[in-house]
Amino acid sequence: MGDNNTPLLFIGVMSGTSMDGVDAVLVDFATTPLRTIAFNHLPYPEELRADVLSLCQPDDDEINRLGQLDVQLARLYADCVNELISSAGVERHQIHAIGCHGQTIRHQPNPPHAFTLQIGDPNTLAELTGISVVSDFRRRDIAAGGQGAPLVPAFHHHLFHVDDKVRCVVNIGGIANITLLQQRDIVGFDTGPGNVLMDYWCNRHQQQRYDKDGDWAASAEPDEQLLATMLQTPYFAMAAPKSTGRELFNAGWLMEQLSDYGHLDTAIVQSTLCSLTAISISQAINAYANTHNGELYICGGGAFNSELLKRLAQSLPGWHVATTDEIGLAPQWVEATAFAWLAKQRVNGKTGNFPAVTGALAPRVLGAIYPP
């Protein structure tokens, strides 16, 4: 499919745990390294975001609400993709497929009845764009005994691995995950909360979706006792492979942690949540890295939180800390690009998971194809 002179075009669509909106990227895989051609972002309308958030926890009439949101999200994805194609000036027939992650509304990867569920109907997306859609990437890995997450380490290895360096790629979305690219092995797993708790607390007390640049967190010192209490959550001590989501790290979890700390100023809590993300990431890296002097590259929304990056650098003094801009791909587009790559893998019948990362029995071809 393609050569050096013929574009090999795929679109990646991602809406992550932060639920701030939809990212779409048009990628040409005919070149080495890959070439990103165009990007688009559509924020979630407030009502849609609230509806999706409410579906992440058990409640009444779930099946009807799920079915309706499945189609609503697909229509928003289609709007994002169609705008992207118009801005890029390419013909639809040139695009081999859209890789659409979908919106995770439930992730329960542990036995005996492990499952994960992403919505955003691929049939509707294919119908409204006229392009083949690859979706449902995670469930095959779970069927093979894996966690279904994280899936991006295979892409991180493809794009960012170099033989003579130890690199760690940290995606900080709602949940944070790491990919350790070491000479002989690849390690990857969800470390715990990324932005999800900080965003919730900021929205509750500042009426803002997120703490811009981490300025609110920077205005106070973290409470060390509260931080220690939070870090006692068993998930942090679990061995990899492991994955998590809003099912654990949510408003209810946070309020339980705060039950003995009601006297704290809200800015101190925000600062503590910022440190929780930084420390849980750094502890995970120190537990699995074979060096204390590697390169750490940040992507996802957390890459734009300068206070969080500062605290990460402080907790990993031997590491060079930067965003993935430094190694060739803007941090806000890494995940969407990963799902464009996973779509290419599926179309070509190639595997997309790393069993050492997810815990699956063996490599598997991931995703289902929905023709236009």
N, C-alpha and C positions, 0 to 999 in steps of 0.2 A: 504494500500500500504506500506508494509514493517513493521518491528518491530525492536527491539533494536539490533538484530543481522544481519538484512538484510539492506544494504544501501538503502537509498531513495534519488536517485541522480537526480538533476536538474542542468541545466546550465543557467546562466544569462548573457545576452549580452547587453552592454550599450555603446552608443556613444552620448555624451551630447552636451550642448550648446557651450562648448569651441571648439568642433570640432577638437580635437587634435588626435583622434584615437578611436580604438575599445577596450573595456575591456571585457574579458570573464572570468567567474569564475565557477568552478565545486563545487557544494555544496551537502553535505549529510545532509538531514533533519531528519534522523532516530535518531539522538542523540539530547540531550538537554544539553547545547545550540547546535545549528547547528555546523557543522564542514565544514570548507572550505578545499578542497583537493588540488586544483591546480588553477593557474591563468595564464592568457596570455594577452598581450597588443600588438596590431598592430597599429603603427602610420598611419594616413592618408597620402598617397602619396600627394605631393604638388599640383599636377594638380587636383586630385580628391577633395581635400580640397577647392581649389579655386572654382571649379565648384559647390560644395555644398553651399558654402558661397554665390555665386552669385544667387543661386536659392532662397535664403531667402528673397530677395527683388523683387518686380514686375519688369519684363523685357520681352523681346521678346522671342517667341518660347518656352514658359514655359512647355507646355505639352510634347513636344518631349524630352526636356532636363530632365524633371522629370522622364519620363518613362525609359530613359537610365540610369540615376543615381540610380533609384530604383533597377535595376538589378546589377549595378556595386557595390553598397554598399552591397547587399546581398552576392555577391561573396567574398567581403572582410570579411564580418562577417563569412562566411563559412570557409575561410582560418584560421581565428582566432580560431574558434571552433575546426576545425580538428587538428590544432597544439596543442590545449589544451588537446584534448582527447588522442593524441599520447603521450604527456608528462606525462599524469596522469596514463597511463597504464590500463585504464578500457575498457570494451567492450561496444560498442554502445548500445546493447540491454539492458544494465543495466540502461541507462539514460532515464528517463520518458519523459522529454521534455526540450526544449530550450525556455526560456523566453527572447524574443528579443524586446527591447524598440523601436528600429529604430532611425533614425535621424530626429529630428524635423526640418522642413523647414518653417512651418507657424503655428502660435498659435494665434488665434483670438477668445477668449472664451466668448466674451460679445454679448448679444442679439443685433439685432433680428436674425441674422444668425450665431450663434456661431459655430466655427469649430476649429479643430486642425488636423495637418497632419504630420505623420511620414512616412518616406520611408525606404526601405531596404526589398525588396520583400520576404515575408515569404515562398512563394511557392518555390522560387529558393533556399532559405536556407534549407528547408526541403529536397529538391531534392539532394543537394550537401553534406548533412551530414547524410541522412538516419535516421533522428530523428524528431519526432513531434515538431512543433514550435508553441508557443503561442505568439501572437503579437496583435497590435491594442488595447492597454490597455486603452487609454484615451477617445476614442470617446463615449463609453457607458456612462461614467460619464457626459460628456457634453450633451448627449441626455437626461439624467435625470435632466438637469438643472444645472449641476455643472460646474466648471472651467476646469475639466479634469486634474487639477494639484493643488498642488503637490500630487503625489500618494505614495511617500515613507513614509509619516507619519504612515500609517498602519503597515508597516514593522518595522519602528523605535519603535513603541509601542510594537510590538511582541517581538523584540529582546532586547531592552534597558530599557523598563519601569521597575521601582521598586516602591513598594508601599510607602516607607517611605522617598523618595527624590523627589525633583523637578529637572528634567533634561531637557536640551535643546540640541537637535541635530541640527547642522547647516551644511547643505551641500553647499559647495562653489564650484560650477562649473562655467560655463559661467554666469549663474544667480544663486543667492543665495536663499535658502529657509530654513525655520526653522520649527522644530517640538518641541513644548513645551509639555512635558510629566508631567502633574500635577496630583494631587491626584484625582480630580473629572472631569477633562476635558482634551481634547486634542486640541491643537491649532496648525495650520500649514498653511503656505502660503509663496509665493515668496516675499522676502523683496526688491528685486531690483537687480542691477548689482552685480555679484560676480567677476569673472575674465575677463569678456568679454571686458570691456573698457580698463582695464590695459593691457590686451594682445594686443589689437588693437594698443594702443599708443606705447607700447614697440616694436612691430613689425614695426611700421611706422618709429620710430626714432632710434631704436637700432638694427633693422634687426634681432631681436630675437623673437621667438614665445611667450615667457613669461619672466617676470622679476624674474630671479632665486633668491629665498630666499627673494624677495622684496628688493634686494640691491640697485637698482636704486631709488626706492621710498624712501628708508632710507637715500639717499644722500642729500635730500632736505626736507624743511619743507612745509607742505601744505599751500595753499593760502586760508585763512579763508573766504574771500569774495566770491571767486569762489565756495568753498564748500557750502556756504550758498545759493548761486544762484542755484546750482545743487539740493540741498535738497528741493527747492521750487517746484520741479516737482510734479504735483498733485498725481502721483501714490503713492508717499511715505505717503501721508496723507489719502489715501483711507482705508476704513475699510476692514478687511478680511470677507469672503473669497476673495482672489484675486490671480492672477497669471500674469506673464509677460514673455517677451523674447526679442529676437533681433528685433522684430517689433517695440519696443520702444527704448530700450537702444542699440544704434548702433552708427556708425561713424557719421551719420547725426545729431543725438541728441547731440553728444559730440561737434561737430563743432559749433552747434547753441549755446551751453552753453559757448563756448570759444570766441564767437563773440566780446565781450567787454574786453577780456583778452589776446589779441594777443601779449602783451608785456612779457608774462610770459615765463620763462625758461622751456624747455620741462621736465626737472627733477621735477620742482615744480608741473607741471600738473600731472605727474605720482604719485607724493606723494599725491596730492589732490584726485586722483582717488582711491588710496589705502584707504585714510581716508573716502571717500564716501562709499565704501563697508563696512568698519568697523562701521561707525556711523549709516548707514541705518539698519544694522543688530542689533546693540545695541538698537537703538530707538524702533525697532519692538519688541524686547524682553522686554524692560521696559514697553511698552504699554500693553502687554498681560500677563506677568508673575505675579504670585501672591506672589513673593518673590524677594528680591534683593541679595539672598545668595544661588543660585542654582549651578548646575554643567553644564558646557557648553562643549560639545564635537563636534569637527570639523571633517568633512570628505570632500571628493572631493579634487580636485587639490589645492584649497586654503589652505588646511591643511599643505602644504609644503612651504607656503609663511610665513617665520618667522616674517617678519615685519608686515604683516597683523594680525597675531595672537597676536603680541605684542600690536598693537593698539586696537584690540578687548578687550584684558585684561585690557588695560588702560581705555576704555570706559565702562567697566563692572567691577568695582573694587571689588564688593562683590562676584563675581562668580569665581568658580574654572574653569580654561580654560585649556583644553588639547585636543588631538586628540582622535578619537575612538579606537586607539590602546589600550588605557588605559582600555577600557571596552570590549575588546575581538575581534575587527574586524578592520583590517587595513583600513585606511581612503580611499585609492584608490580603494577599492573593495566593499564599502558599497552599492553603487547604483546598480552595476551589481548583487550583492547578493539579493538586493530588488526585482529585476525582475525575478530572479530564484524563489523567494518566491511567487511572484504574479503569476508565471506560475503554481506553485503547487496549489495555491488557485483556479485557473481556472480549472485545471484538476480535482480537488476534488469538484468542483461546489460550492466553498465558495466565499464570497464577498471579495473585495480587496480595496474598498474605504472607507473613513470616511466622511460622509455627512457634519459633523461639520467643516471639513477642506475644502472640495471642493465646498460645497454649493449644492450638489445634493439632490434630493428629498428624497432619501433613499439609503441604501447600495445596491450595484449592483455587480454581478459577471462580472469581467472585462476580455476582451481579446477574441480572436477567435483562434481556434485550427486548424492547418494545418498538417494533418497526413503525414508521410514520403512516 
